[in-house]
Amino acid sequence: MSNSETPIKIRGRSLTVAVDGLTPIEISSIAGQVEERISLIEAKTKIPDTAKLATLAAFEFATELYNLKQRSEISGEADGKKIDELIEKLEKTIEKGLF
């Protein structure tokens, strides 16, 4: 993974960005997702203002990220409980001398 600058284009605006840990291909892919999201919102809302469209797209991405974090935390807690249960079972098995 590199930290080199990558040229992208979103809504006709050219930018050069660098993101730690992402390759130019990954950065271009993300730019494509942003472009696609803005286009979908534009088609749905008929809003002509690029700044509003970009704000709505940012909000949608932020909402998705928030939901993913929430699910990840819940999943992590569930995994922690499962691990604790397995440790308890292993300890009981060892105590009984069955291991």
MARNU-714989 format. One record per residue: x, y, z of N, C-alpha, C in turn. Coordinates in steps of 0.02 Angstrom, whole numbers, plus 50000, padded with zeros to 5 digits. Each point is the difference from the previous one (the first is absolute). Layout:
REM MARNU-714989
XYZXYZXYZ...
END
This chain:
REM MARNU-714989
500424994250000499585005850000500445006250000499795004849962500415006049995499615006150024500355005550004499705006350020500105005149944500034997749938500115004549944499365003649983500075005949971499425003949981499674997049938499344999950000499624997149945499515005249974500005001249935499505004649972499324996549994499485003650021499324997549994499565005549972499414998049976499535004949975499314998250026499685004950034499334999150026499585006049978499454998549965499565005249974500375005149958500484997649962500375004349955500565004050033500084999150064500535003650036500594995450011500585002249979500604996150007500335001450067500194994750033500345000550065500604995249999500475001450042500564995550011499994998350074499944993650017499944997950070500514994550015500164999550063500434994650025499684997550065499934993450005499704997050059500474994650025500215000650062500444994950029499684993149995500384995349976499784993149998499584998049940499865004749955499604998449941500425000849936499894995649954500345000449935499625004849955500325002349947499645004349952499374996749971500014993549990499414996549975499435000450051500174998950063499495000450053499715007150006500445004949995499785007050004499545001649941500184997849941499585001249941499334996550007500004994150029499384996350011499545003850048500295002650053499615003950048499715006349967500415003349959499755005949964499424998249955500044994249969499454997549958499374998850041500084997450060499424998950044499685006650020500415005150013499745006650017499625002949940500304999549942499675002549939499334996549989500004993550008499394996149991499465002050052500215000850062499525001850052499695006849986500415004849980499745006749984499514999549942500164996149950499554999349943499334996950020500024995050044499394996850023499575005050039500315003950043499635005050039499715005349954500395002049951499765005149952499394997449962500034993849978499434997149963499384999550044500114998450064499454999050046499695006750022500425005050012499765006350030499915005649950500324999449942499995005349948500315006550025500434999650051500365005950025500565001649952500035006149973500535001749953500655002550033499965001750064500575003050036500514994650019500595000449970500534995050012500204999950074500035005750032500205000250071499494996350043499365001049986499484996450038500044992549987500104998349937500064992949983500604996850035500565003550001500594997450034499884999450075499645004850029499844999750071499554994050015499504999049959499564994250010500374993449991500454999749952500404994049990500454998750061500315005450024500434999350060499594997550059499395002750007499574997850055499814992649993499844997949939499834992949990500594995550016500615001949977500594996050016500134999950075499915005750033500115000450072499494995650037499384999949976499494995750030500194992749992500234998149941500214993149989500584998150047500485004550006500584998850044499774999250072499555004350022499744999650069499674993350011499574998049953499654993650007500494994150001500515000249958500514994849999500374999650067500175005850027500345000250065499564997150055499355001849998499544997350051499964992449995499924997549938499964992749991500654996650020500575003249986500644997250018500084999650076499785005250034500045000050074499564994550029499404999449973499544994850025500294993149986500274999149940500304993749981500604998550044500405005250013500594999250043499814997950070499465003050026499764998150067499764992850001499644998049948499754993149996500584995249995500515001849960500594995849994500364999450067500045005450037500315000050065499644995450048499345000149998499614995550043500124992749981500024998649935500124993249978500694997650022500495004349995500684998350021500014998650074499675004350039499974998950073499674993450017499474998249964499664993650011500464994149984500375000649944500464994749982500564999350051500265005550024500534999850051499744996650063499395001850019499704996950059499924992549992499784997849941499934992849986500674996550002500515003349970500674997050001500274999450071499895005250040500244999850069499664994450039499354999149990499644994750034500254993149978500144999449935500254993749973500684998550030500435005050006500674999050028499954998250074499555003550035499914998650072499764992850011499594997449957499754993250007500524994949978500545002449971500534995449978499824996349936499555002849963499794996749938500415002149941500445004450008500405002649944500694997250003
END
